[in-house]
Amino acid sequence: MSKKKPTKKDIEIVISNLINHLKAIEARVTALDNVLGLYMKYKKEETGFQEWMNKQLEEKKGNERSS
């Protein structure tokens, strides 16, 4: 059995579907970011969370450099 080579239209459809899925994921990430930001303000933990996040990022950068 030989596989049929995809047509240009097939490739366009696949790429279009991938773009649509990425847009949906981006919208969900943005929504989660907004909800998390609102929750932190509600709990008045915005500064503490940012400090913790910066510390975690610095540790991760340090671990990547030593690898």
OpenMM code with the backbone's topology and positions (N, CA, C; nanometers):
from openmm import Vec3, app, unit

residues = "MET SER LYS LYS LYS PRO THR LYS LYS ASP ILE GLU ILE VAL ILE SER ASN LEU ILE ASN HIS LEU LYS ALA ILE GLU ALA ARG VAL THR ALA LEU ASP ASN VAL LEU GLY LEU TYR MET LYS TYR LYS LYS GLU GLU THR GLY PHE GLN GLU TRP MET ASN LYS GLN LEU GLU GLU LYS LYS GLY ASN GLU ARG SER SER".split()
positions = [
    Vec3(0.0825, -0.1182, 0.0000),
    Vec3(0.0000, 0.0000, 0.0000),
    Vec3(0.0872, 0.1248, 0.0000),
    Vec3(0.0563, 0.2165, -0.0855),
    Vec3(0.1284, 0.3432, -0.0864),
    Vec3(0.0388, 0.4521, -0.0290),
    Vec3(0.1011, 0.5383, 0.0472),
    Vec3(0.0249, 0.6466, 0.1074),
    Vec3(0.0036, 0.7573, 0.0051),
    Vec3(-0.1164, 0.8134, 0.0098),
    Vec3(-0.1488, 0.9237, -0.0793),
    Vec3(-0.0865, 1.0513, -0.0231),
    Vec3(-0.0192, 1.1241, -0.1073),
    Vec3(0.0430, 1.2489, -0.0666),
    Vec3(-0.0669, 1.3523, -0.0409),
    Vec3(-0.0582, 1.4253, 0.0719),
    Vec3(-0.1632, 1.5239, 0.1007),
    Vec3(-0.1624, 1.6369, -0.0016),
    Vec3(-0.2817, 1.6837, -0.0329),
    Vec3(-0.2930, 1.7944, -0.1282),
    Vec3(-0.2688, 1.9261, -0.0549),
    Vec3(-0.2526, 2.0299, -0.1329),
    Vec3(-0.2333, 2.1623, -0.0753),
    Vec3(-0.3540, 2.2003, 0.0108),
    Vec3(-0.4731, 2.1648, -0.0344),
    Vec3(-0.5959, 2.1947, 0.0402),
    Vec3(-0.5959, 2.1202, 0.1742),
    Vec3(-0.5532, 1.9936, 0.1759),
    Vec3(-0.5453, 1.9158, 0.3005),
    Vec3(-0.4504, 1.9826, 0.3997),
    Vec3(-0.3375, 2.0275, 0.3505),
    Vec3(-0.2384, 2.0927, 0.4362),
    Vec3(-0.2935, 2.2242, 0.4899),
    Vec3(-0.3630, 2.3004, 0.4054),
    Vec3(-0.4229, 2.4272, 0.4483),
    Vec3(-0.5265, 2.4033, 0.5583),
    Vec3(-0.6048, 2.2985, 0.5459),
    Vec3(-0.7067, 2.2659, 0.6458),
    Vec3(-0.6406, 2.2303, 0.7788),
    Vec3(-0.5371, 2.1491, 0.7737),
    Vec3(-0.4673, 2.1096, 0.8971),
    Vec3(-0.4055, 2.2314, 0.9643),
    Vec3(-0.3399, 2.3156, 0.8886),
    Vec3(-0.2767, 2.4351, 0.9454),
    Vec3(-0.3821, 2.5294, 1.0026),
    Vec3(-0.4924, 2.5444, 0.9320),
    Vec3(-0.6013, 2.6293, 0.9811),
    Vec3(-0.6563, 2.5762, 1.1135),
    Vec3(-0.6731, 2.4453, 1.1231),
    Vec3(-0.7207, 2.3842, 1.2478),
    Vec3(-0.6216, 2.4064, 1.3617),
    Vec3(-0.4926, 2.3922, 1.3321),
    Vec3(-0.3898, 2.4154, 1.4348),
    Vec3(-0.3915, 2.5601, 1.4838),
    Vec3(-0.4059, 2.6530, 1.3911),
    Vec3(-0.4120, 2.7946, 1.4282),
    Vec3(-0.5332, 2.8213, 1.5167),
    Vec3(-0.6471, 2.7634, 1.4816),
    Vec3(-0.7680, 2.7820, 1.5615),
    Vec3(-0.7519, 2.7240, 1.7016),
    Vec3(-0.6888, 2.6078, 1.7111),
    Vec3(-0.6649, 2.5467, 1.8419),
    Vec3(-0.5697, 2.6329, 1.9258),
    Vec3(-0.4665, 2.6866, 1.8627),
    Vec3(-0.3730, 2.7733, 1.9353),
    Vec3(-0.4415, 2.9000, 1.9852),
    Vec3(-0.5308, 2.9558, 1.9038),
    Vec3(-0.6053, 3.0749, 1.9463),
    Vec3(-0.6928, 3.0424, 2.0665),
    Vec3(-0.7554, 2.9255, 2.0661),
    Vec3(-0.8401, 2.8848, 2.1786),
    Vec3(-0.7557, 2.8665, 2.3050),
    Vec3(-0.6391, 2.8056, 2.2916),
    Vec3(-0.5499, 2.7863, 2.4056),
    Vec3(-0.5031, 2.9214, 2.4586),
    Vec3(-0.4675, 3.0115, 2.3687),
    Vec3(-0.4230, 3.1444, 2.4098),
    Vec3(-0.5340, 3.2172, 2.4866),
    Vec3(-0.6570, 3.2056, 2.4412),
    Vec3(-0.7691, 3.2693, 2.5103),
    Vec3(-0.7873, 3.2102, 2.6496),
    Vec3(-0.7714, 3.0800, 2.6624),
    Vec3(-0.7851, 3.0157, 2.7939),
    Vec3(-0.6735, 3.0576, 2.8885),
    Vec3(-0.5525, 3.0664, 2.8381),
    Vec3(-0.4393, 3.1083, 2.9211),
    Vec3(-0.4601, 3.2522, 2.9680),
    Vec3(-0.5061, 3.3376, 2.8789),
    Vec3(-0.5333, 3.4769, 2.9151),
    Vec3(-0.6415, 3.4837, 3.0226),
    Vec3(-0.7467, 3.4044, 3.0061),
    Vec3(-0.8546, 3.4023, 3.1049),
    Vec3(-0.8036, 3.3541, 3.2406),
    Vec3(-0.7214, 3.2498, 3.2407),
    Vec3(-0.6642, 3.1996, 3.3660),
    Vec3(-0.5742, 3.3036, 3.4310),
    Vec3(-0.4963, 3.3721, 3.3504),
    Vec3(-0.4094, 3.4770, 3.4017),
    Vec3(-0.4915, 3.5872, 3.4676),
    Vec3(-0.6000, 3.6270, 3.4028),
    Vec3(-0.6867, 3.7312, 3.4587),
    Vec3(-0.7513, 3.6858, 3.5886),
    Vec3(-0.7994, 3.5625, 3.5921),
    Vec3(-0.8628, 3.5110, 3.7131),
    Vec3(-0.7619, 3.5023, 3.8269),
    Vec3(-0.6420, 3.4535, 3.7992),
    Vec3(-0.5395, 3.4440, 3.9028),
    Vec3(-0.5033, 3.5820, 3.9560),
    Vec3(-0.4907, 3.6795, 3.8655),
    Vec3(-0.4603, 3.8159, 3.9076),
    Vec3(-0.5693, 3.8735, 3.9958),
    Vec3(-0.6946, 3.8512, 3.9580),
    Vec3(-0.8060, 3.8994, 4.0388),
    Vec3(-0.8098, 3.8304, 4.1751),
    Vec3(-0.7821, 3.7009, 4.1779),
    Vec3(-0.7821, 3.6267, 4.3041),
    Vec3(-0.6737, 3.6795, 4.3977),
    Vec3(-0.5554, 3.7068, 4.3411),
    Vec3(-0.4462, 3.7585, 4.4242),
    Vec3(-0.4830, 3.8946, 4.4823),
    Vec3(-0.5469, 3.9795, 4.4030),
    Vec3(-0.5908, 4.1095, 4.4543),
    Vec3(-0.6964, 4.0906, 4.5632),
    Vec3(-0.7881, 3.9977, 4.5414),
    Vec3(-0.8944, 3.9707, 4.6375),
    Vec3(-0.8355, 3.9253, 4.7713),
    Vec3(-0.7345, 3.8396, 4.7635),
    Vec3(-0.6714, 3.7871, 4.8847),
    Vec3(-0.5620, 3.8800, 4.9390),
    Vec3(-0.5364, 3.9883, 4.8665),
    Vec3(-0.4327, 4.0854, 4.9043),
    Vec3(-0.2961, 4.0183, 4.9186),
    Vec3(-0.2687, 3.9245, 4.8311),
    Vec3(-0.1413, 3.8520, 4.8332),
    Vec3(-0.0582, 3.8813, 4.7090),
    Vec3(-0.0917, 3.9890, 4.6416),
    Vec3(-0.0262, 4.0190, 4.5146),
    Vec3(0.1255, 4.0344, 4.5297),
    Vec3(0.1694, 4.1136, 4.6261),
    Vec3(0.3129, 4.1379, 4.6450),
    Vec3(0.3843, 4.0106, 4.6881),
    Vec3(0.3269, 3.9403, 4.7841),
    Vec3(0.3888, 3.8170, 4.8323),
    Vec3(0.4009, 3.7130, 4.7225),
    Vec3(0.2990, 3.7026, 4.6399),
    Vec3(0.3034, 3.6059, 4.5311),
    Vec3(0.4107, 3.6433, 4.4295),
    Vec3(0.4201, 3.7719, 4.3970),
    Vec3(0.5219, 3.8153, 4.3004),
    Vec3(0.6616, 3.7881, 4.3524),
    Vec3(0.6837, 3.8126, 4.4816),
    Vec3(0.8146, 3.7838, 4.5396),
    Vec3(0.8453, 3.6346, 4.5330),
    Vec3(0.7472, 3.5516, 4.5667),
    Vec3(0.7649, 3.4065, 4.5605),
    Vec3(0.7931, 3.3623, 4.4176),
    Vec3(0.7180, 3.4179, 4.3210),
    Vec3(0.7349, 3.3811, 4.1796),
    Vec3(0.8746, 3.4204, 4.1318),
    Vec3(0.9209, 3.5392, 4.1671),
    Vec3(1.0553, 3.5820, 4.1271),
    Vec3(1.1614, 3.4889, 4.1839),
    Vec3(1.1433, 3.4483, 4.3099),
    Vec3(1.2383, 3.3563, 4.3733),
    Vec3(1.2397, 3.2222, 4.2985),
    Vec3(1.1219, 3.1718, 4.2633),
    Vec3(1.1132, 3.0447, 4.1902),
    Vec3(1.1797, 3.0546, 4.0532),
    Vec3(1.1571, 3.1665, 3.9844),
    Vec3(1.2177, 3.1857, 3.8523),
    Vec3(1.3696, 3.1936, 3.8609),
    Vec3(1.4190, 3.2638, 3.9623),
    Vec3(1.5635, 3.2734, 3.9804),
    Vec3(1.6245, 3.1360, 4.0088),
    Vec3(1.5558, 3.0565, 4.0928),
    Vec3(1.6054, 2.9218, 4.1218),
    Vec3(1.6069, 2.8370, 3.9956),
    Vec3(1.5046, 2.8488, 3.9152),
    Vec3(1.4965, 2.7716, 3.7908),
    Vec3(1.6073, 2.8133, 3.6952),
    Vec3(1.6318, 2.9439, 3.6842),
    Vec3(1.7404, 2.9937, 3.5983),
    Vec3(1.8739, 2.9400, 3.6474),
    Vec3(1.8935, 2.9403, 3.7796),
    Vec3(2.0172, 2.8887, 3.8366),
    Vec3(2.0367, 2.7416, 3.8070),
    Vec3(1.9292, 2.6646, 3.8147),
    Vec3(1.9363, 2.5208, 3.7850),
    Vec3(1.9656, 2.4965, 3.6373),
    Vec3(1.9105, 2.5806, 3.5492),
    Vec3(1.9351, 2.5640, 3.4053),
    Vec3(2.0787, 2.5971, 3.3704),
    Vec3(2.1331, 2.6975, 3.4357),
    Vec3(2.2724, 2.7372, 3.4076),
    Vec3(2.3702, 2.6304, 3.4522),
    Vec3(2.3415, 2.5643, 3.5633),
    Vec3(2.4334, 2.4634, 3.6157),
    Vec3(2.4218, 2.3302, 3.5421),
    Vec3(2.3210, 2.3154, 3.4571),
    Vec3(2.3036, 2.1887, 3.3830),
    Vec3(2.3962, 2.1790, 3.2667),
] * unit.nanometer
topology = app.Topology()
chain = topology.addChain("A")
for resn in residues:
    res = topology.addResidue(resn, chain)
    for name in ("N", "CA", "C"):
        topology.addAtom(name, app.Element.getBySymbol(name[0]), res)
